[in-house]
Amino acid sequence: IFASPDIAEVSFGVQTGRMQTAKLAMEKLRKDMDNVFRSVKDLGIQEKDIRTEHFSLNPVYDWTEQGQVFRGFEASQSFRVKVRDLDQVDDVLTGATSAGANQAGNVQFTIDDPESLRAKAREDAIKEAQAKAKVLAKSLGKRLGKLKGFNEGGGYGGPVPMMMRAESMAKGGGVPDLPFPSGEEEINVQVTLTYELR
């Protein structure tokens, strides 16, 4: 079964750059991420659809002829946001980057509930397998007896990723008005039916 994705997942975050102390790095990160978080919620994204994807606080060093030289701390954090209205993907990215996100990308279009489509694909696969079994049995001069076994394979193709680079975002460039075609997803179910022949 082919179906159009009905949600998008978008990643974006903040990297502070070098700060003198861990406390300063965390304060900057907290302030910037609060602004980003608020901008996304202001677009109607529910809090349950926003989750932390990554967080780090690391010392930063330079390598010189004298060896390793401590230069401060750098913090980063990223969110993963589920956008239920595909027309809002561009707005969410623009809002987040305008609010201070300097990292964005990994837009993935997916199906929120693939199991209902998988159930339909399974039903179609069983019907097709039964019809083929009847034809094969008839070709052999037999009739189908009891169903002795069932096996299922296949699956959901998964989200379609779309990568973006965010080099101009730190300069306040935001996200250009880009098309985000979502394409189609494939849900594939393979079944094997084993019958007795009579």
SULHU-V264743 format. One record per run of one state. SS is the DSSP state (H for helix, E for strand, C for the rest). FROM is the first residue (numbers start at 1). LEN is the number of residues. If there is no record, write none. Layout:
[[SS;FROM;LEN] [SS;FROM;LEN]]
//
This chain:
[[C;1;1] [E;2;3] [C;5;2] [E;7;9] [C;16;3] [E;19;1] [C;20;2] [H;22;21] [C;43;4] [H;47;3] [E;50;15] [C;65;2] [E;67;17] [C;84;2] [H;86;13] [C;99;4] [E;103;8] [C;111;3] [H;114;26] [C;140;4] [E;144;13] [C;157;3] [E;160;3] [C;163;6] [H;169;3] [C;172;12] [E;184;14] [C;198;1]]
//
